[in-house]
Amino acid sequence: MAMKLKLLELTDEKARILFEGEGYTYLDALAAELLNDPGVDVAQRKQAFKFTDPELVVTTVGGRSPLDAVIDAAKRLSGYAGEKSDLTVIALDADPAMARIAQETAAGRTDRVAPVIGDVHRMPVRDDTASLIVSRGSLFFWEDRVQAFREIERVLRPGGVAFVGGSFGTAALRDRIFAQMRRRNPNWDRDVARRSGQATHDQLRRELAASAVACSRIREEEAGFWVEIQKGSGCF
Ligand SMILES: C[S@@+](CC[C@H](N)C(=O)[O-])C[C@H]1O[C@@H](n2cnc3c(N)ncnc32)[C@H](O)[C@@H]1O
C-alpha cells in the first residue's frame, strides 16, 4: 500500500510523522500496533484540527530507531489481513476498469482480490456470503437504493456488516480531489451538491425503512457518513 509520509521531526529516539490522506482510524491502529514493540515507549496520534491530517508521535527506548519501529509496525498491520486469515475480497463495480484498478491497488495481495463486474442492484454473489461490505461514494449513483439495500442484506452472512457511505476520505484528501476535479469538470461543485442533495440523511432513512432491512443506522464519521447495515445476531 503506497502512503505519503512527511517527517516533521526525527532524532535517535523520537519521530513525528504526518500521514497525508490517512484518517485517524489507521493512525490509531498503527499506534496500537507500535505499542506491541518492546522498544517503543510512546506511540500516539495527534491531530491539530478535524480538517488536518493526523500526525504520529513515537518515542523509543534502548536504541530502537523510531522510524524502523513505524515501518515494522505498518508492515505487520498490512500483513495481518493476508496472513492471519483466509480473507478474500470481491471488488465489484459496474465499470470493468474500476474493478481492475481495485485489484491492482490491493496492498500487495492481488491474489486475494477478485474483480467482478456487476450491478449493486443484482449482485452476482450467493446469499449469506460476505462478512463485510464496504462501498464509498457509490450510493449517490445507484438508481434504486431501496433495492440495493435489500440486496446488500441478502448477500451479507449472518453476523456480517455493511458500510456504504458518502465521503472523500479525510478532509485533506477531499480538498485534493476537489482541486483536481474542478479542473476536469467546471460543474463539479454543482454536481456534487446535486447528488448529495438526493441522499440526505432523512432521505436515506426513508429508503432504509422502505427496504425493510432489519438493522440499519447512519453514522457520522471524520469526513462523511456511513449507512451501516447489520444482518442477524441482534442489532447494534
Ligand atoms: C465516485 S466512484 C467511487 C469510487 C471509490 N469507491 C472511491 O471512494 O474512490 C462511484 C463508483 O460506483 C460505481 N457504480 C455506480 N453505480 C453502480 C452500480 N449500480 N453497481 C455497481 N457499481 C456502481 C461506479 O462505476 C464508480 O466506480
The ligand as an ORCA input file, in Angstrom:
! r2SCAN-3c Opt
* xyz 0 1
  C     -17.423      8.014     -7.291
  S     -16.945      6.381     -7.652
  C     -16.372      5.851     -6.058
  C     -15.052      5.170     -6.179
  C     -14.390      4.690     -4.880
  N     -15.267      3.876     -4.066
  C     -13.805      5.842     -4.078
  O     -14.236      6.107     -2.963
  O     -12.888      6.494     -4.584
  C     -18.514      5.529     -7.820
  C     -18.352      4.118     -8.340
  O     -19.615      3.449     -8.224
  C     -19.773      2.624     -9.356
  N     -21.207      2.342     -9.525
  C     -22.178      3.239     -9.763
  N     -23.382      2.626     -9.873
  C     -23.147      1.299     -9.669
  C     -23.982      0.152     -9.659
  N     -25.298      0.241     -9.872
  N     -23.427     -1.049     -9.431
  C     -22.078     -1.150     -9.218
  N     -21.232     -0.097     -9.213
  C     -21.757      1.114     -9.449
  C     -19.174      3.437    -10.495
  O     -18.807      2.636    -11.604
  C     -17.950      4.032     -9.801
  O     -16.824      3.221     -9.942
*
